[in-house]
Amino acid sequence: MCHRLSSSVPRFHRQCVVFAMCLLSGVGVACQTAQTPGTPQVTVTADTWAVVDGRELRREDVEKAFRRISQTPQNLSEEESLTAKLTLLNDYIVQDILMAKARELKIEVPDSELDTAYAEAKKNIPDEAFQQQLTRRNLTAADMREGLRRELLSQKVIEREVTSKINVGDQDITDFYNANRAQFNFAEEAFRIAQIVITPVREAQVNNQTGDDAATPQTAMSKAQMLMARLKEGAAFGDLARDFSEDPETAPRGGDLGFVPLSALQKAPPPLRDAVLKLSPGSVRVVSVGGAHTIVLLIAREPAGQRDLSTPGVRQNITTTLRNRKEQLLRAAYLTAVRTDAKVVNYLARRLVESQGKMPSLAPAAPSSR
């Protein structure tokens, strides 16, 4: 059962997805050539899962990415495993496009920055236990560092191409305050909360950017673990909420619930209420209830009273809200544009369609320019 906040505030819960491990064995495909004007020639085999602007994305690339960010779930059906693989491949295609853009813009990740990210990923995990995790996932330290490098490069491209170009002026802030003055008069203590919701049941409506939806407790657990790992690696909470949260009301807003009064928070399920009350601003915690999971971020905690633009934090909160709105729009537009402009052939998707959702057939998918 999915637990939610009372009807006076947006709900705290919904559903899930998983990046499940399935070994696509026994797929022997004859080689073929995929070529589009202006791009390098690629020899397509059974291990070719996609071609992006003449760059081959191989099965092993996606498998390795999956093992890096997810626990290996148990008792997954073939359909759940293939759905997870297809979702991850789509994400990997977009990331590959951003990697090419980083090379074009001459954006790099310094070794020192990568070292810091790697140390953060290992934080609070003894070296021996961390090595055991790598061994269990059939990964090396170099594999983990490469995954982190790609994540950091993607973030840097978005920062260069989108975030750095957003401007919020004084008049924008004043106009927002005047139009929303009541929001800054708190009759009681209030908590600004963001959430990523995951549930173990299939939902009728999914409104995140990837279409991810979990249908079992196993996939829900795996998705929660994957997202927490991504947050630990430095991924932005709002980006992950927009991409993966299964609450249709808050996913488009980066999971932002706005300010929740204490009286409304007290009506939430006790595990959620207690988690928020114990968090300090900027902290994240995953709350699991009945097979569903909510990753909660406490953005700010405000005492009762009226605020004006001179009140500490008000101007910054408005600026953050307006920047997030603009970034959400421009980020979605930018990623859509670069994905549309790229020459992409998703061979895994084609093979699944041709085989009606079964294991990819022995016959290769026909090449195409897109």
FIKE-600623 format. One record per residue (C-alpha): chain; residue number from 1; residue in three letters; x, y, z. Coordinates in steps of 0.02 Angstrom, whole numbers. Example, Ala and Ser with C-alpha at 12.3 -4.5 7.8 and 13.67 -1.06 7.14 Angstrom:
! residues 2
ATOM / A / 1 / ala / 615 / -225 / 390
ATOM / A / 2 / ser / 684 / -53 / 357
! end
This chain:
! residues 370
ATOM / A / 1 / met / 0 / 0 / 0
ATOM / A / 2 / cys / 63 / 173 / -44
ATOM / A / 3 / his / 70 / 297 / 101
ATOM / A / 4 / arg / 43 / 482 / 66
ATOM / A / 5 / leu / 32 / 649 / 154
ATOM / A / 6 / ser / -143 / 711 / 192
ATOM / A / 7 / ser / -243 / 791 / 52
ATOM / A / 8 / ser / -193 / 965 / 112
ATOM / A / 9 / val / -19 / 944 / 37
ATOM / A / 10 / pro / 51 / 850 / -114
ATOM / A / 11 / arg / 74 / 663 / -85
ATOM / A / 12 / phe / 235 / 584 / -30
ATOM / A / 13 / his / 224 / 417 / -122
ATOM / A / 14 / arg / 207 / 326 / -286
ATOM / A / 15 / gln / 312 / 194 / -382
ATOM / A / 16 / cys / 475 / 124 / -455
ATOM / A / 17 / val / 592 / 58 / -587
ATOM / A / 18 / val / 747 / -51 / -590
ATOM / A / 19 / phe / 901 / -71 / -692
ATOM / A / 20 / ala / 899 / -261 / -684
ATOM / A / 21 / met / 1037 / -379 / -738
ATOM / A / 22 / cys / 989 / -503 / -871
ATOM / A / 23 / leu / 1117 / -597 / -972
ATOM / A / 24 / leu / 1061 / -595 / -1153
ATOM / A / 25 / ser / 1143 / -760 / -1194
ATOM / A / 26 / gly / 1133 / -859 / -1352
ATOM / A / 27 / val / 1113 / -709 / -1467
ATOM / A / 28 / gly / 1216 / -748 / -1619
ATOM / A / 29 / val / 1186 / -617 / -1753
ATOM / A / 30 / ala / 1267 / -608 / -1922
ATOM / A / 31 / cys / 1367 / -449 / -1950
ATOM / A / 32 / gln / 1298 / -306 / -2051
ATOM / A / 33 / thr / 1350 / -128 / -2088
ATOM / A / 34 / ala / 1261 / 29 / -2028
ATOM / A / 35 / gln / 1311 / 188 / -2116
ATOM / A / 36 / thr / 1229 / 359 / -2132
ATOM / A / 37 / pro / 1293 / 506 / -2233
ATOM / A / 38 / gly / 1432 / 601 / -2144
ATOM / A / 39 / thr / 1459 / 471 / -2007
ATOM / A / 40 / pro / 1589 / 332 / -1987
ATOM / A / 41 / gln / 1546 / 156 / -2042
ATOM / A / 42 / val / 1499 / 35 / -1903
ATOM / A / 43 / thr / 1492 / -154 / -1918
ATOM / A / 44 / val / 1335 / -207 / -1825
ATOM / A / 45 / thr / 1339 / -370 / -1728
ATOM / A / 46 / ala / 1230 / -450 / -1594
ATOM / A / 47 / asp / 1327 / -350 / -1465
ATOM / A / 48 / thr / 1286 / -184 / -1550
ATOM / A / 49 / trp / 1143 / -113 / -1449
ATOM / A / 50 / ala / 1143 / 61 / -1527
ATOM / A / 51 / val / 1238 / 173 / -1648
ATOM / A / 52 / val / 1246 / 359 / -1610
ATOM / A / 53 / asp / 1319 / 474 / -1743
ATOM / A / 54 / gly / 1429 / 330 / -1801
ATOM / A / 55 / arg / 1483 / 282 / -1624
ATOM / A / 56 / glu / 1442 / 106 / -1570
ATOM / A / 57 / leu / 1363 / 74 / -1400
ATOM / A / 58 / arg / 1392 / -107 / -1357
ATOM / A / 59 / arg / 1300 / -225 / -1244
ATOM / A / 60 / glu / 1449 / -233 / -1125
ATOM / A / 61 / asp / 1443 / -42 / -1104
ATOM / A / 62 / val / 1263 / -47 / -1045
ATOM / A / 63 / glu / 1289 / -202 / -938
ATOM / A / 64 / lys / 1437 / -121 / -852
ATOM / A / 65 / ala / 1341 / 41 / -823
ATOM / A / 66 / phe / 1200 / -59 / -747
ATOM / A / 67 / arg / 1314 / -155 / -630
ATOM / A / 68 / arg / 1392 / 9 / -575
ATOM / A / 69 / ile / 1232 / 96 / -520
ATOM / A / 70 / ser / 1119 / -44 / -465
ATOM / A / 71 / gln / 1108 / -192 / -350
ATOM / A / 72 / thr / 1069 / -355 / -438
ATOM / A / 73 / pro / 884 / -389 / -407
ATOM / A / 74 / gln / 815 / -564 / -388
ATOM / A / 75 / asn / 663 / -649 / -466
ATOM / A / 76 / leu / 641 / -524 / -607
ATOM / A / 77 / ser / 539 / -580 / -755
ATOM / A / 78 / glu / 616 / -575 / -928
ATOM / A / 79 / glu / 503 / -428 / -972
ATOM / A / 80 / glu / 557 / -328 / -819
ATOM / A / 81 / ser / 740 / -360 / -856
ATOM / A / 82 / leu / 726 / -309 / -1037
ATOM / A / 83 / thr / 624 / -154 / -993
ATOM / A / 84 / ala / 760 / -102 / -872
ATOM / A / 85 / lys / 896 / -131 / -1000
ATOM / A / 86 / leu / 804 / -32 / -1132
ATOM / A / 87 / thr / 778 / 115 / -1012
ATOM / A / 88 / leu / 961 / 115 / -964
ATOM / A / 89 / leu / 1013 / 108 / -1147
ATOM / A / 90 / asn / 906 / 260 / -1186
ATOM / A / 91 / asp / 991 / 354 / -1044
ATOM / A / 92 / tyr / 1160 / 296 / -1105
ATOM / A / 93 / ile / 1123 / 360 / -1281
ATOM / A / 94 / val / 1089 / 534 / -1214
ATOM / A / 95 / gln / 1245 / 526 / -1107
ATOM / A / 96 / asp / 1348 / 475 / -1259
ATOM / A / 97 / ile / 1283 / 628 / -1351
ATOM / A / 98 / leu / 1336 / 737 / -1204
ATOM / A / 99 / met / 1508 / 655 / -1204
ATOM / A / 100 / ala / 1529 / 704 / -1386
ATOM / A / 101 / lys / 1472 / 880 / -1345
ATOM / A / 102 / ala / 1602 / 887 / -1204
ATOM / A / 103 / arg / 1739 / 843 / -1328
ATOM / A / 104 / glu / 1676 / 976 / -1447
ATOM / A / 105 / leu / 1676 / 1107 / -1308
ATOM / A / 106 / lys / 1844 / 1044 / -1243
ATOM / A / 107 / ile / 1769 / 1010 / -1071
ATOM / A / 108 / glu / 1869 / 893 / -961
ATOM / A / 109 / val / 1863 / 825 / -784
ATOM / A / 110 / pro / 2026 / 856 / -690
ATOM / A / 111 / asp / 2101 / 705 / -604
ATOM / A / 112 / ser / 2086 / 794 / -437
ATOM / A / 113 / glu / 1899 / 817 / -461
ATOM / A / 114 / leu / 1878 / 636 / -511
ATOM / A / 115 / asp / 1979 / 581 / -360
ATOM / A / 116 / thr / 1863 / 681 / -247
ATOM / A / 117 / ala / 1708 / 605 / -325
ATOM / A / 118 / tyr / 1780 / 430 / -310
ATOM / A / 119 / ala / 1825 / 458 / -127
ATOM / A / 120 / glu / 1647 / 520 / -95
ATOM / A / 121 / ala / 1575 / 364 / -177
ATOM / A / 122 / lys / 1679 / 258 / -57
ATOM / A / 123 / lys / 1637 / 367 / 94
ATOM / A / 124 / asn / 1599 / 268 / 253
ATOM / A / 125 / ile / 1634 / 103 / 164
ATOM / A / 126 / pro / 1792 / 10 / 220
ATOM / A / 127 / asp / 1913 / -27 / 78
ATOM / A / 128 / glu / 1889 / -215 / 96
ATOM / A / 129 / ala / 1699 / -201 / 91
ATOM / A / 130 / phe / 1708 / -84 / -59
ATOM / A / 131 / gln / 1820 / -206 / -152
ATOM / A / 132 / gln / 1698 / -347 / -112
ATOM / A / 133 / gln / 1558 / -244 / -189
ATOM / A / 134 / leu / 1661 / -218 / -346
ATOM / A / 135 / thr / 1700 / -403 / -357
ATOM / A / 136 / arg / 1517 / -450 / -332
ATOM / A / 137 / arg / 1466 / -334 / -474
ATOM / A / 138 / asn / 1610 / -392 / -585
ATOM / A / 139 / leu / 1683 / -216 / -591
ATOM / A / 140 / thr / 1852 / -137 / -565
ATOM / A / 141 / ala / 1901 / 28 / -485
ATOM / A / 142 / ala / 1936 / 92 / -661
ATOM / A / 143 / asp / 1757 / 49 / -712
ATOM / A / 144 / met / 1689 / 149 / -567
ATOM / A / 145 / arg / 1801 / 297 / -606
ATOM / A / 146 / glu / 1748 / 296 / -789
ATOM / A / 147 / gly / 1565 / 297 / -739
ATOM / A / 148 / leu / 1596 / 444 / -623
ATOM / A / 149 / arg / 1693 / 535 / -760
ATOM / A / 150 / arg / 1547 / 519 / -881
ATOM / A / 151 / glu / 1425 / 580 / -748
ATOM / A / 152 / leu / 1533 / 731 / -708
ATOM / A / 153 / leu / 1559 / 773 / -891
ATOM / A / 154 / ser / 1371 / 766 / -922
ATOM / A / 155 / gln / 1343 / 886 / -779
ATOM / A / 156 / lys / 1477 / 1004 / -844
ATOM / A / 157 / val / 1398 / 1008 / -1017
ATOM / A / 158 / ile / 1227 / 1050 / -944
ATOM / A / 159 / glu / 1309 / 1183 / -836
ATOM / A / 160 / arg / 1397 / 1261 / -987
ATOM / A / 161 / glu / 1253 / 1249 / -1109
ATOM / A / 162 / val / 1102 / 1278 / -995
ATOM / A / 163 / thr / 1131 / 1328 / -814
ATOM / A / 164 / ser / 1263 / 1462 / -844
ATOM / A / 165 / lys / 1147 / 1552 / -966
ATOM / A / 166 / ile / 1001 / 1571 / -845
ATOM / A / 167 / asn / 978 / 1745 / -773
ATOM / A / 168 / val / 859 / 1797 / -633
ATOM / A / 169 / gly / 851 / 1986 / -610
ATOM / A / 170 / asp / 796 / 2094 / -464
ATOM / A / 171 / gln / 632 / 2136 / -551
ATOM / A / 172 / asp / 595 / 1951 / -574
ATOM / A / 173 / ile / 619 / 1924 / -387
ATOM / A / 174 / thr / 511 / 2073 / -339
ATOM / A / 175 / asp / 372 / 2023 / -457
ATOM / A / 176 / phe / 370 / 1846 / -389
ATOM / A / 177 / tyr / 365 / 1907 / -209
ATOM / A / 178 / asn / 222 / 2027 / -242
ATOM / A / 179 / ala / 122 / 1895 / -334
ATOM / A / 180 / asn / 151 / 1765 / -198
ATOM / A / 181 / arg / 159 / 1870 / -38
ATOM / A / 182 / ala / 46 / 1751 / 57
ATOM / A / 183 / gln / 171 / 1611 / 33
ATOM / A / 184 / phe / 293 / 1706 / 143
ATOM / A / 185 / asn / 176 / 1725 / 291
ATOM / A / 186 / phe / 191 / 1566 / 392
ATOM / A / 187 / ala / 63 / 1543 / 530
ATOM / A / 188 / glu / 170 / 1400 / 596
ATOM / A / 189 / glu / 338 / 1319 / 568
ATOM / A / 190 / ala / 354 / 1253 / 389
ATOM / A / 191 / phe / 468 / 1134 / 297
ATOM / A / 192 / arg / 516 / 1148 / 114
ATOM / A / 193 / ile / 529 / 969 / 53
ATOM / A / 194 / ala / 573 / 882 / -110
ATOM / A / 195 / gln / 541 / 698 / -146
ATOM / A / 196 / ile / 575 / 556 / -265
ATOM / A / 197 / val / 434 / 428 / -254
ATOM / A / 198 / ile / 451 / 244 / -295
ATOM / A / 199 / thr / 313 / 113 / -276
ATOM / A / 200 / pro / 311 / -75 / -310
ATOM / A / 201 / val / 153 / -73 / -418
ATOM / A / 202 / arg / 117 / -24 / -597
ATOM / A / 203 / glu / 45 / 151 / -605
ATOM / A / 204 / ala / -91 / 210 / -724
ATOM / A / 205 / gln / -2 / 377 / -748
ATOM / A / 206 / val / 185 / 409 / -754
ATOM / A / 207 / asn / 241 / 587 / -783
ATOM / A / 208 / asn / 430 / 578 / -769
ATOM / A / 209 / gln / 547 / 614 / -914
ATOM / A / 210 / thr / 605 / 434 / -940
ATOM / A / 211 / gly / 440 / 343 / -917
ATOM / A / 212 / asp / 516 / 233 / -781
ATOM / A / 213 / asp / 390 / 131 / -683
ATOM / A / 214 / ala / 420 / -13 / -564
ATOM / A / 215 / ala / 297 / -154 / -543
ATOM / A / 216 / thr / 373 / -266 / -407
ATOM / A / 217 / pro / 451 / -246 / -235
ATOM / A / 218 / gln / 617 / -306 / -306
ATOM / A / 219 / thr / 623 / -174 / -442
ATOM / A / 220 / ala / 568 / -40 / -319
ATOM / A / 221 / met / 709 / -83 / -200
ATOM / A / 222 / ser / 838 / -87 / -339
ATOM / A / 223 / lys / 781 / 81 / -405
ATOM / A / 224 / ala / 792 / 162 / -234
ATOM / A / 225 / gln / 969 / 95 / -213
ATOM / A / 226 / met / 1018 / 157 / -386
ATOM / A / 227 / leu / 952 / 332 / -354
ATOM / A / 228 / met / 1037 / 345 / -185
ATOM / A / 229 / ala / 1200 / 292 / -269
ATOM / A / 230 / arg / 1176 / 425 / -403
ATOM / A / 231 / leu / 1144 / 558 / -270
ATOM / A / 232 / lys / 1301 / 503 / -179
ATOM / A / 233 / glu / 1398 / 524 / -341
ATOM / A / 234 / gly / 1339 / 704 / -352
ATOM / A / 235 / ala / 1188 / 696 / -467
ATOM / A / 236 / ala / 1065 / 839 / -440
ATOM / A / 237 / phe / 911 / 790 / -339
ATOM / A / 238 / gly / 794 / 889 / -451
ATOM / A / 239 / asp / 861 / 806 / -609
ATOM / A / 240 / leu / 837 / 632 / -538
ATOM / A / 241 / ala / 661 / 676 / -478
ATOM / A / 242 / arg / 612 / 738 / -651
ATOM / A / 243 / asp / 687 / 583 / -732
ATOM / A / 244 / phe / 632 / 446 / -611
ATOM / A / 245 / ser / 504 / 499 / -480
ATOM / A / 246 / glu / 338 / 411 / -502
ATOM / A / 247 / asp / 229 / 545 / -424
ATOM / A / 248 / pro / 148 / 634 / -573
ATOM / A / 249 / glu / 113 / 790 / -470
ATOM / A / 250 / thr / 290 / 828 / -411
ATOM / A / 251 / ala / 405 / 743 / -538
ATOM / A / 252 / pro / 390 / 887 / -665
ATOM / A / 253 / arg / 441 / 1009 / -526
ATOM / A / 254 / gly / 598 / 914 / -482
ATOM / A / 255 / gly / 507 / 835 / -334
ATOM / A / 256 / asp / 477 / 1003 / -248
ATOM / A / 257 / leu / 328 / 1000 / -128
ATOM / A / 258 / gly / 350 / 1182 / -78
ATOM / A / 259 / phe / 330 / 1231 / 105
ATOM / A / 260 / val / 232 / 1104 / 208
ATOM / A / 261 / pro / 160 / 1171 / 373
ATOM / A / 262 / leu / 202 / 1075 / 530
ATOM / A / 263 / ser / 18 / 1032 / 558
ATOM / A / 264 / ala / 8 / 953 / 385
ATOM / A / 265 / leu / 173 / 861 / 410
ATOM / A / 266 / gln / 106 / 787 / 572
ATOM / A / 267 / lys / -30 / 699 / 469
ATOM / A / 268 / ala / 97 / 609 / 360
ATOM / A / 269 / pro / 139 / 425 / 394
ATOM / A / 270 / pro / 251 / 421 / 549
ATOM / A / 271 / pro / 408 / 359 / 460
ATOM / A / 272 / leu / 399 / 504 / 336
ATOM / A / 273 / arg / 354 / 632 / 468
ATOM / A / 274 / asp / 494 / 577 / 583
ATOM / A / 275 / ala / 621 / 575 / 442
ATOM / A / 276 / val / 584 / 755 / 394
ATOM / A / 277 / leu / 586 / 815 / 575
ATOM / A / 278 / lys / 758 / 737 / 602
ATOM / A / 279 / leu / 836 / 800 / 441
ATOM / A / 280 / ser / 944 / 956 / 431
ATOM / A / 281 / pro / 926 / 1069 / 278
ATOM / A / 282 / gly / 1017 / 993 / 129
ATOM / A / 283 / ser / 1008 / 816 / 196
ATOM / A / 284 / val / 930 / 666 / 107
ATOM / A / 285 / arg / 853 / 507 / 176
ATOM / A / 286 / val / 761 / 361 / 99
ATOM / A / 287 / val / 603 / 306 / 190
ATOM / A / 288 / ser / 533 / 133 / 152
ATOM / A / 289 / val / 354 / 86 / 197
ATOM / A / 290 / gly / 261 / -68 / 135
ATOM / A / 291 / gly / 374 / -97 / -15
ATOM / A / 292 / ala / 366 / 85 / -71
ATOM / A / 293 / his / 511 / 206 / -53
ATOM / A / 294 / thr / 520 / 395 / -39
ATOM / A / 295 / ile / 687 / 484 / -53
ATOM / A / 296 / val / 662 / 644 / 47
ATOM / A / 297 / leu / 766 / 803 / 35
ATOM / A / 298 / leu / 740 / 940 / 164
ATOM / A / 299 / ile / 777 / 1102 / 71
ATOM / A / 300 / ala / 737 / 1227 / 210
ATOM / A / 301 / arg / 655 / 1241 / 380
ATOM / A / 302 / glu / 566 / 1405 / 421
ATOM / A / 303 / pro / 494 / 1470 / 586
ATOM / A / 304 / ala / 322 / 1553 / 593
ATOM / A / 305 / gly / 300 / 1736 / 541
ATOM / A / 306 / gln / 291 / 1856 / 394
ATOM / A / 307 / arg / 441 / 1872 / 279
ATOM / A / 308 / asp / 486 / 2013 / 163
ATOM / A / 309 / leu / 625 / 2028 / 37
ATOM / A / 310 / ser / 746 / 2089 / 171
ATOM / A / 311 / thr / 719 / 1932 / 276
ATOM / A / 312 / pro / 873 / 1819 / 265
ATOM / A / 313 / gly / 846 / 1678 / 143
ATOM / A / 314 / val / 689 / 1746 / 58
ATOM / A / 315 / arg / 776 / 1825 / -91
ATOM / A / 316 / gln / 887 / 1672 / -112
ATOM / A / 317 / asn / 739 / 1552 / -103
ATOM / A / 318 / ile / 645 / 1652 / -235
ATOM / A / 319 / thr / 800 / 1656 / -345
ATOM / A / 320 / thr / 821 / 1468 / -327
ATOM / A / 321 / thr / 638 / 1437 / -370
ATOM / A / 322 / leu / 645 / 1546 / -525
ATOM / A / 323 / arg / 811 / 1473 / -582
ATOM / A / 324 / asn / 746 / 1296 / -558
ATOM / A / 325 / arg / 592 / 1334 / -663
ATOM / A / 326 / lys / 696 / 1405 / -804
ATOM / A / 327 / glu / 825 / 1267 / -791
ATOM / A / 328 / gln / 690 / 1132 / -799
ATOM / A / 329 / leu / 621 / 1205 / -960
ATOM / A / 330 / leu / 788 / 1241 / -1043
ATOM / A / 331 / arg / 866 / 1076 / -990
ATOM / A / 332 / ala / 720 / 978 / -1063
ATOM / A / 333 / ala / 728 / 1081 / -1222
ATOM / A / 334 / tyr / 916 / 1061 / -1238
ATOM / A / 335 / leu / 916 / 872 / -1213
ATOM / A / 336 / thr / 770 / 853 / -1332
ATOM / A / 337 / ala / 861 / 957 / -1464
ATOM / A / 338 / val / 1027 / 864 / -1455
ATOM / A / 339 / arg / 938 / 695 / -1453
ATOM / A / 340 / thr / 833 / 745 / -1604
ATOM / A / 341 / asp / 983 / 813 / -1701
ATOM / A / 342 / ala / 1085 / 654 / -1672
ATOM / A / 343 / lys / 1081 / 506 / -1792
ATOM / A / 344 / val / 1028 / 363 / -1679
ATOM / A / 345 / val / 985 / 182 / -1713
ATOM / A / 346 / asn / 927 / 85 / -1560
ATOM / A / 347 / tyr / 957 / -94 / -1614
ATOM / A / 348 / leu / 904 / -171 / -1449
ATOM / A / 349 / ala / 734 / -86 / -1463
ATOM / A / 350 / arg / 714 / -144 / -1643
ATOM / A / 351 / arg / 756 / -323 / -1599
ATOM / A / 352 / leu / 633 / -322 / -1456
ATOM / A / 353 / val / 496 / -258 / -1572
ATOM / A / 354 / glu / 538 / -387 / -1704
ATOM / A / 355 / ser / 535 / -528 / -1576
ATOM / A / 356 / gln / 376 / -460 / -1492
ATOM / A / 357 / gly / 465 / -427 / -1328
ATOM / A / 358 / lys / 560 / -591 / -1319
ATOM / A / 359 / met / 747 / -616 / -1314
ATOM / A / 360 / pro / 825 / -532 / -1468
ATOM / A / 361 / ser / 810 / -644 / -1619
ATOM / A / 362 / leu / 952 / -717 / -1720
ATOM / A / 363 / ala / 911 / -602 / -1866
ATOM / A / 364 / pro / 991 / -430 / -1863
ATOM / A / 365 / ala / 885 / -274 / -1861
ATOM / A / 366 / ala / 886 / -178 / -2024
ATOM / A / 367 / pro / 998 / -24 / -2026
ATOM / A / 368 / ser / 923 / 149 / -2034
ATOM / A / 369 / ser / 979 / 329 / -2029
ATOM / A / 370 / arg / 880 / 364 / -1868
! end
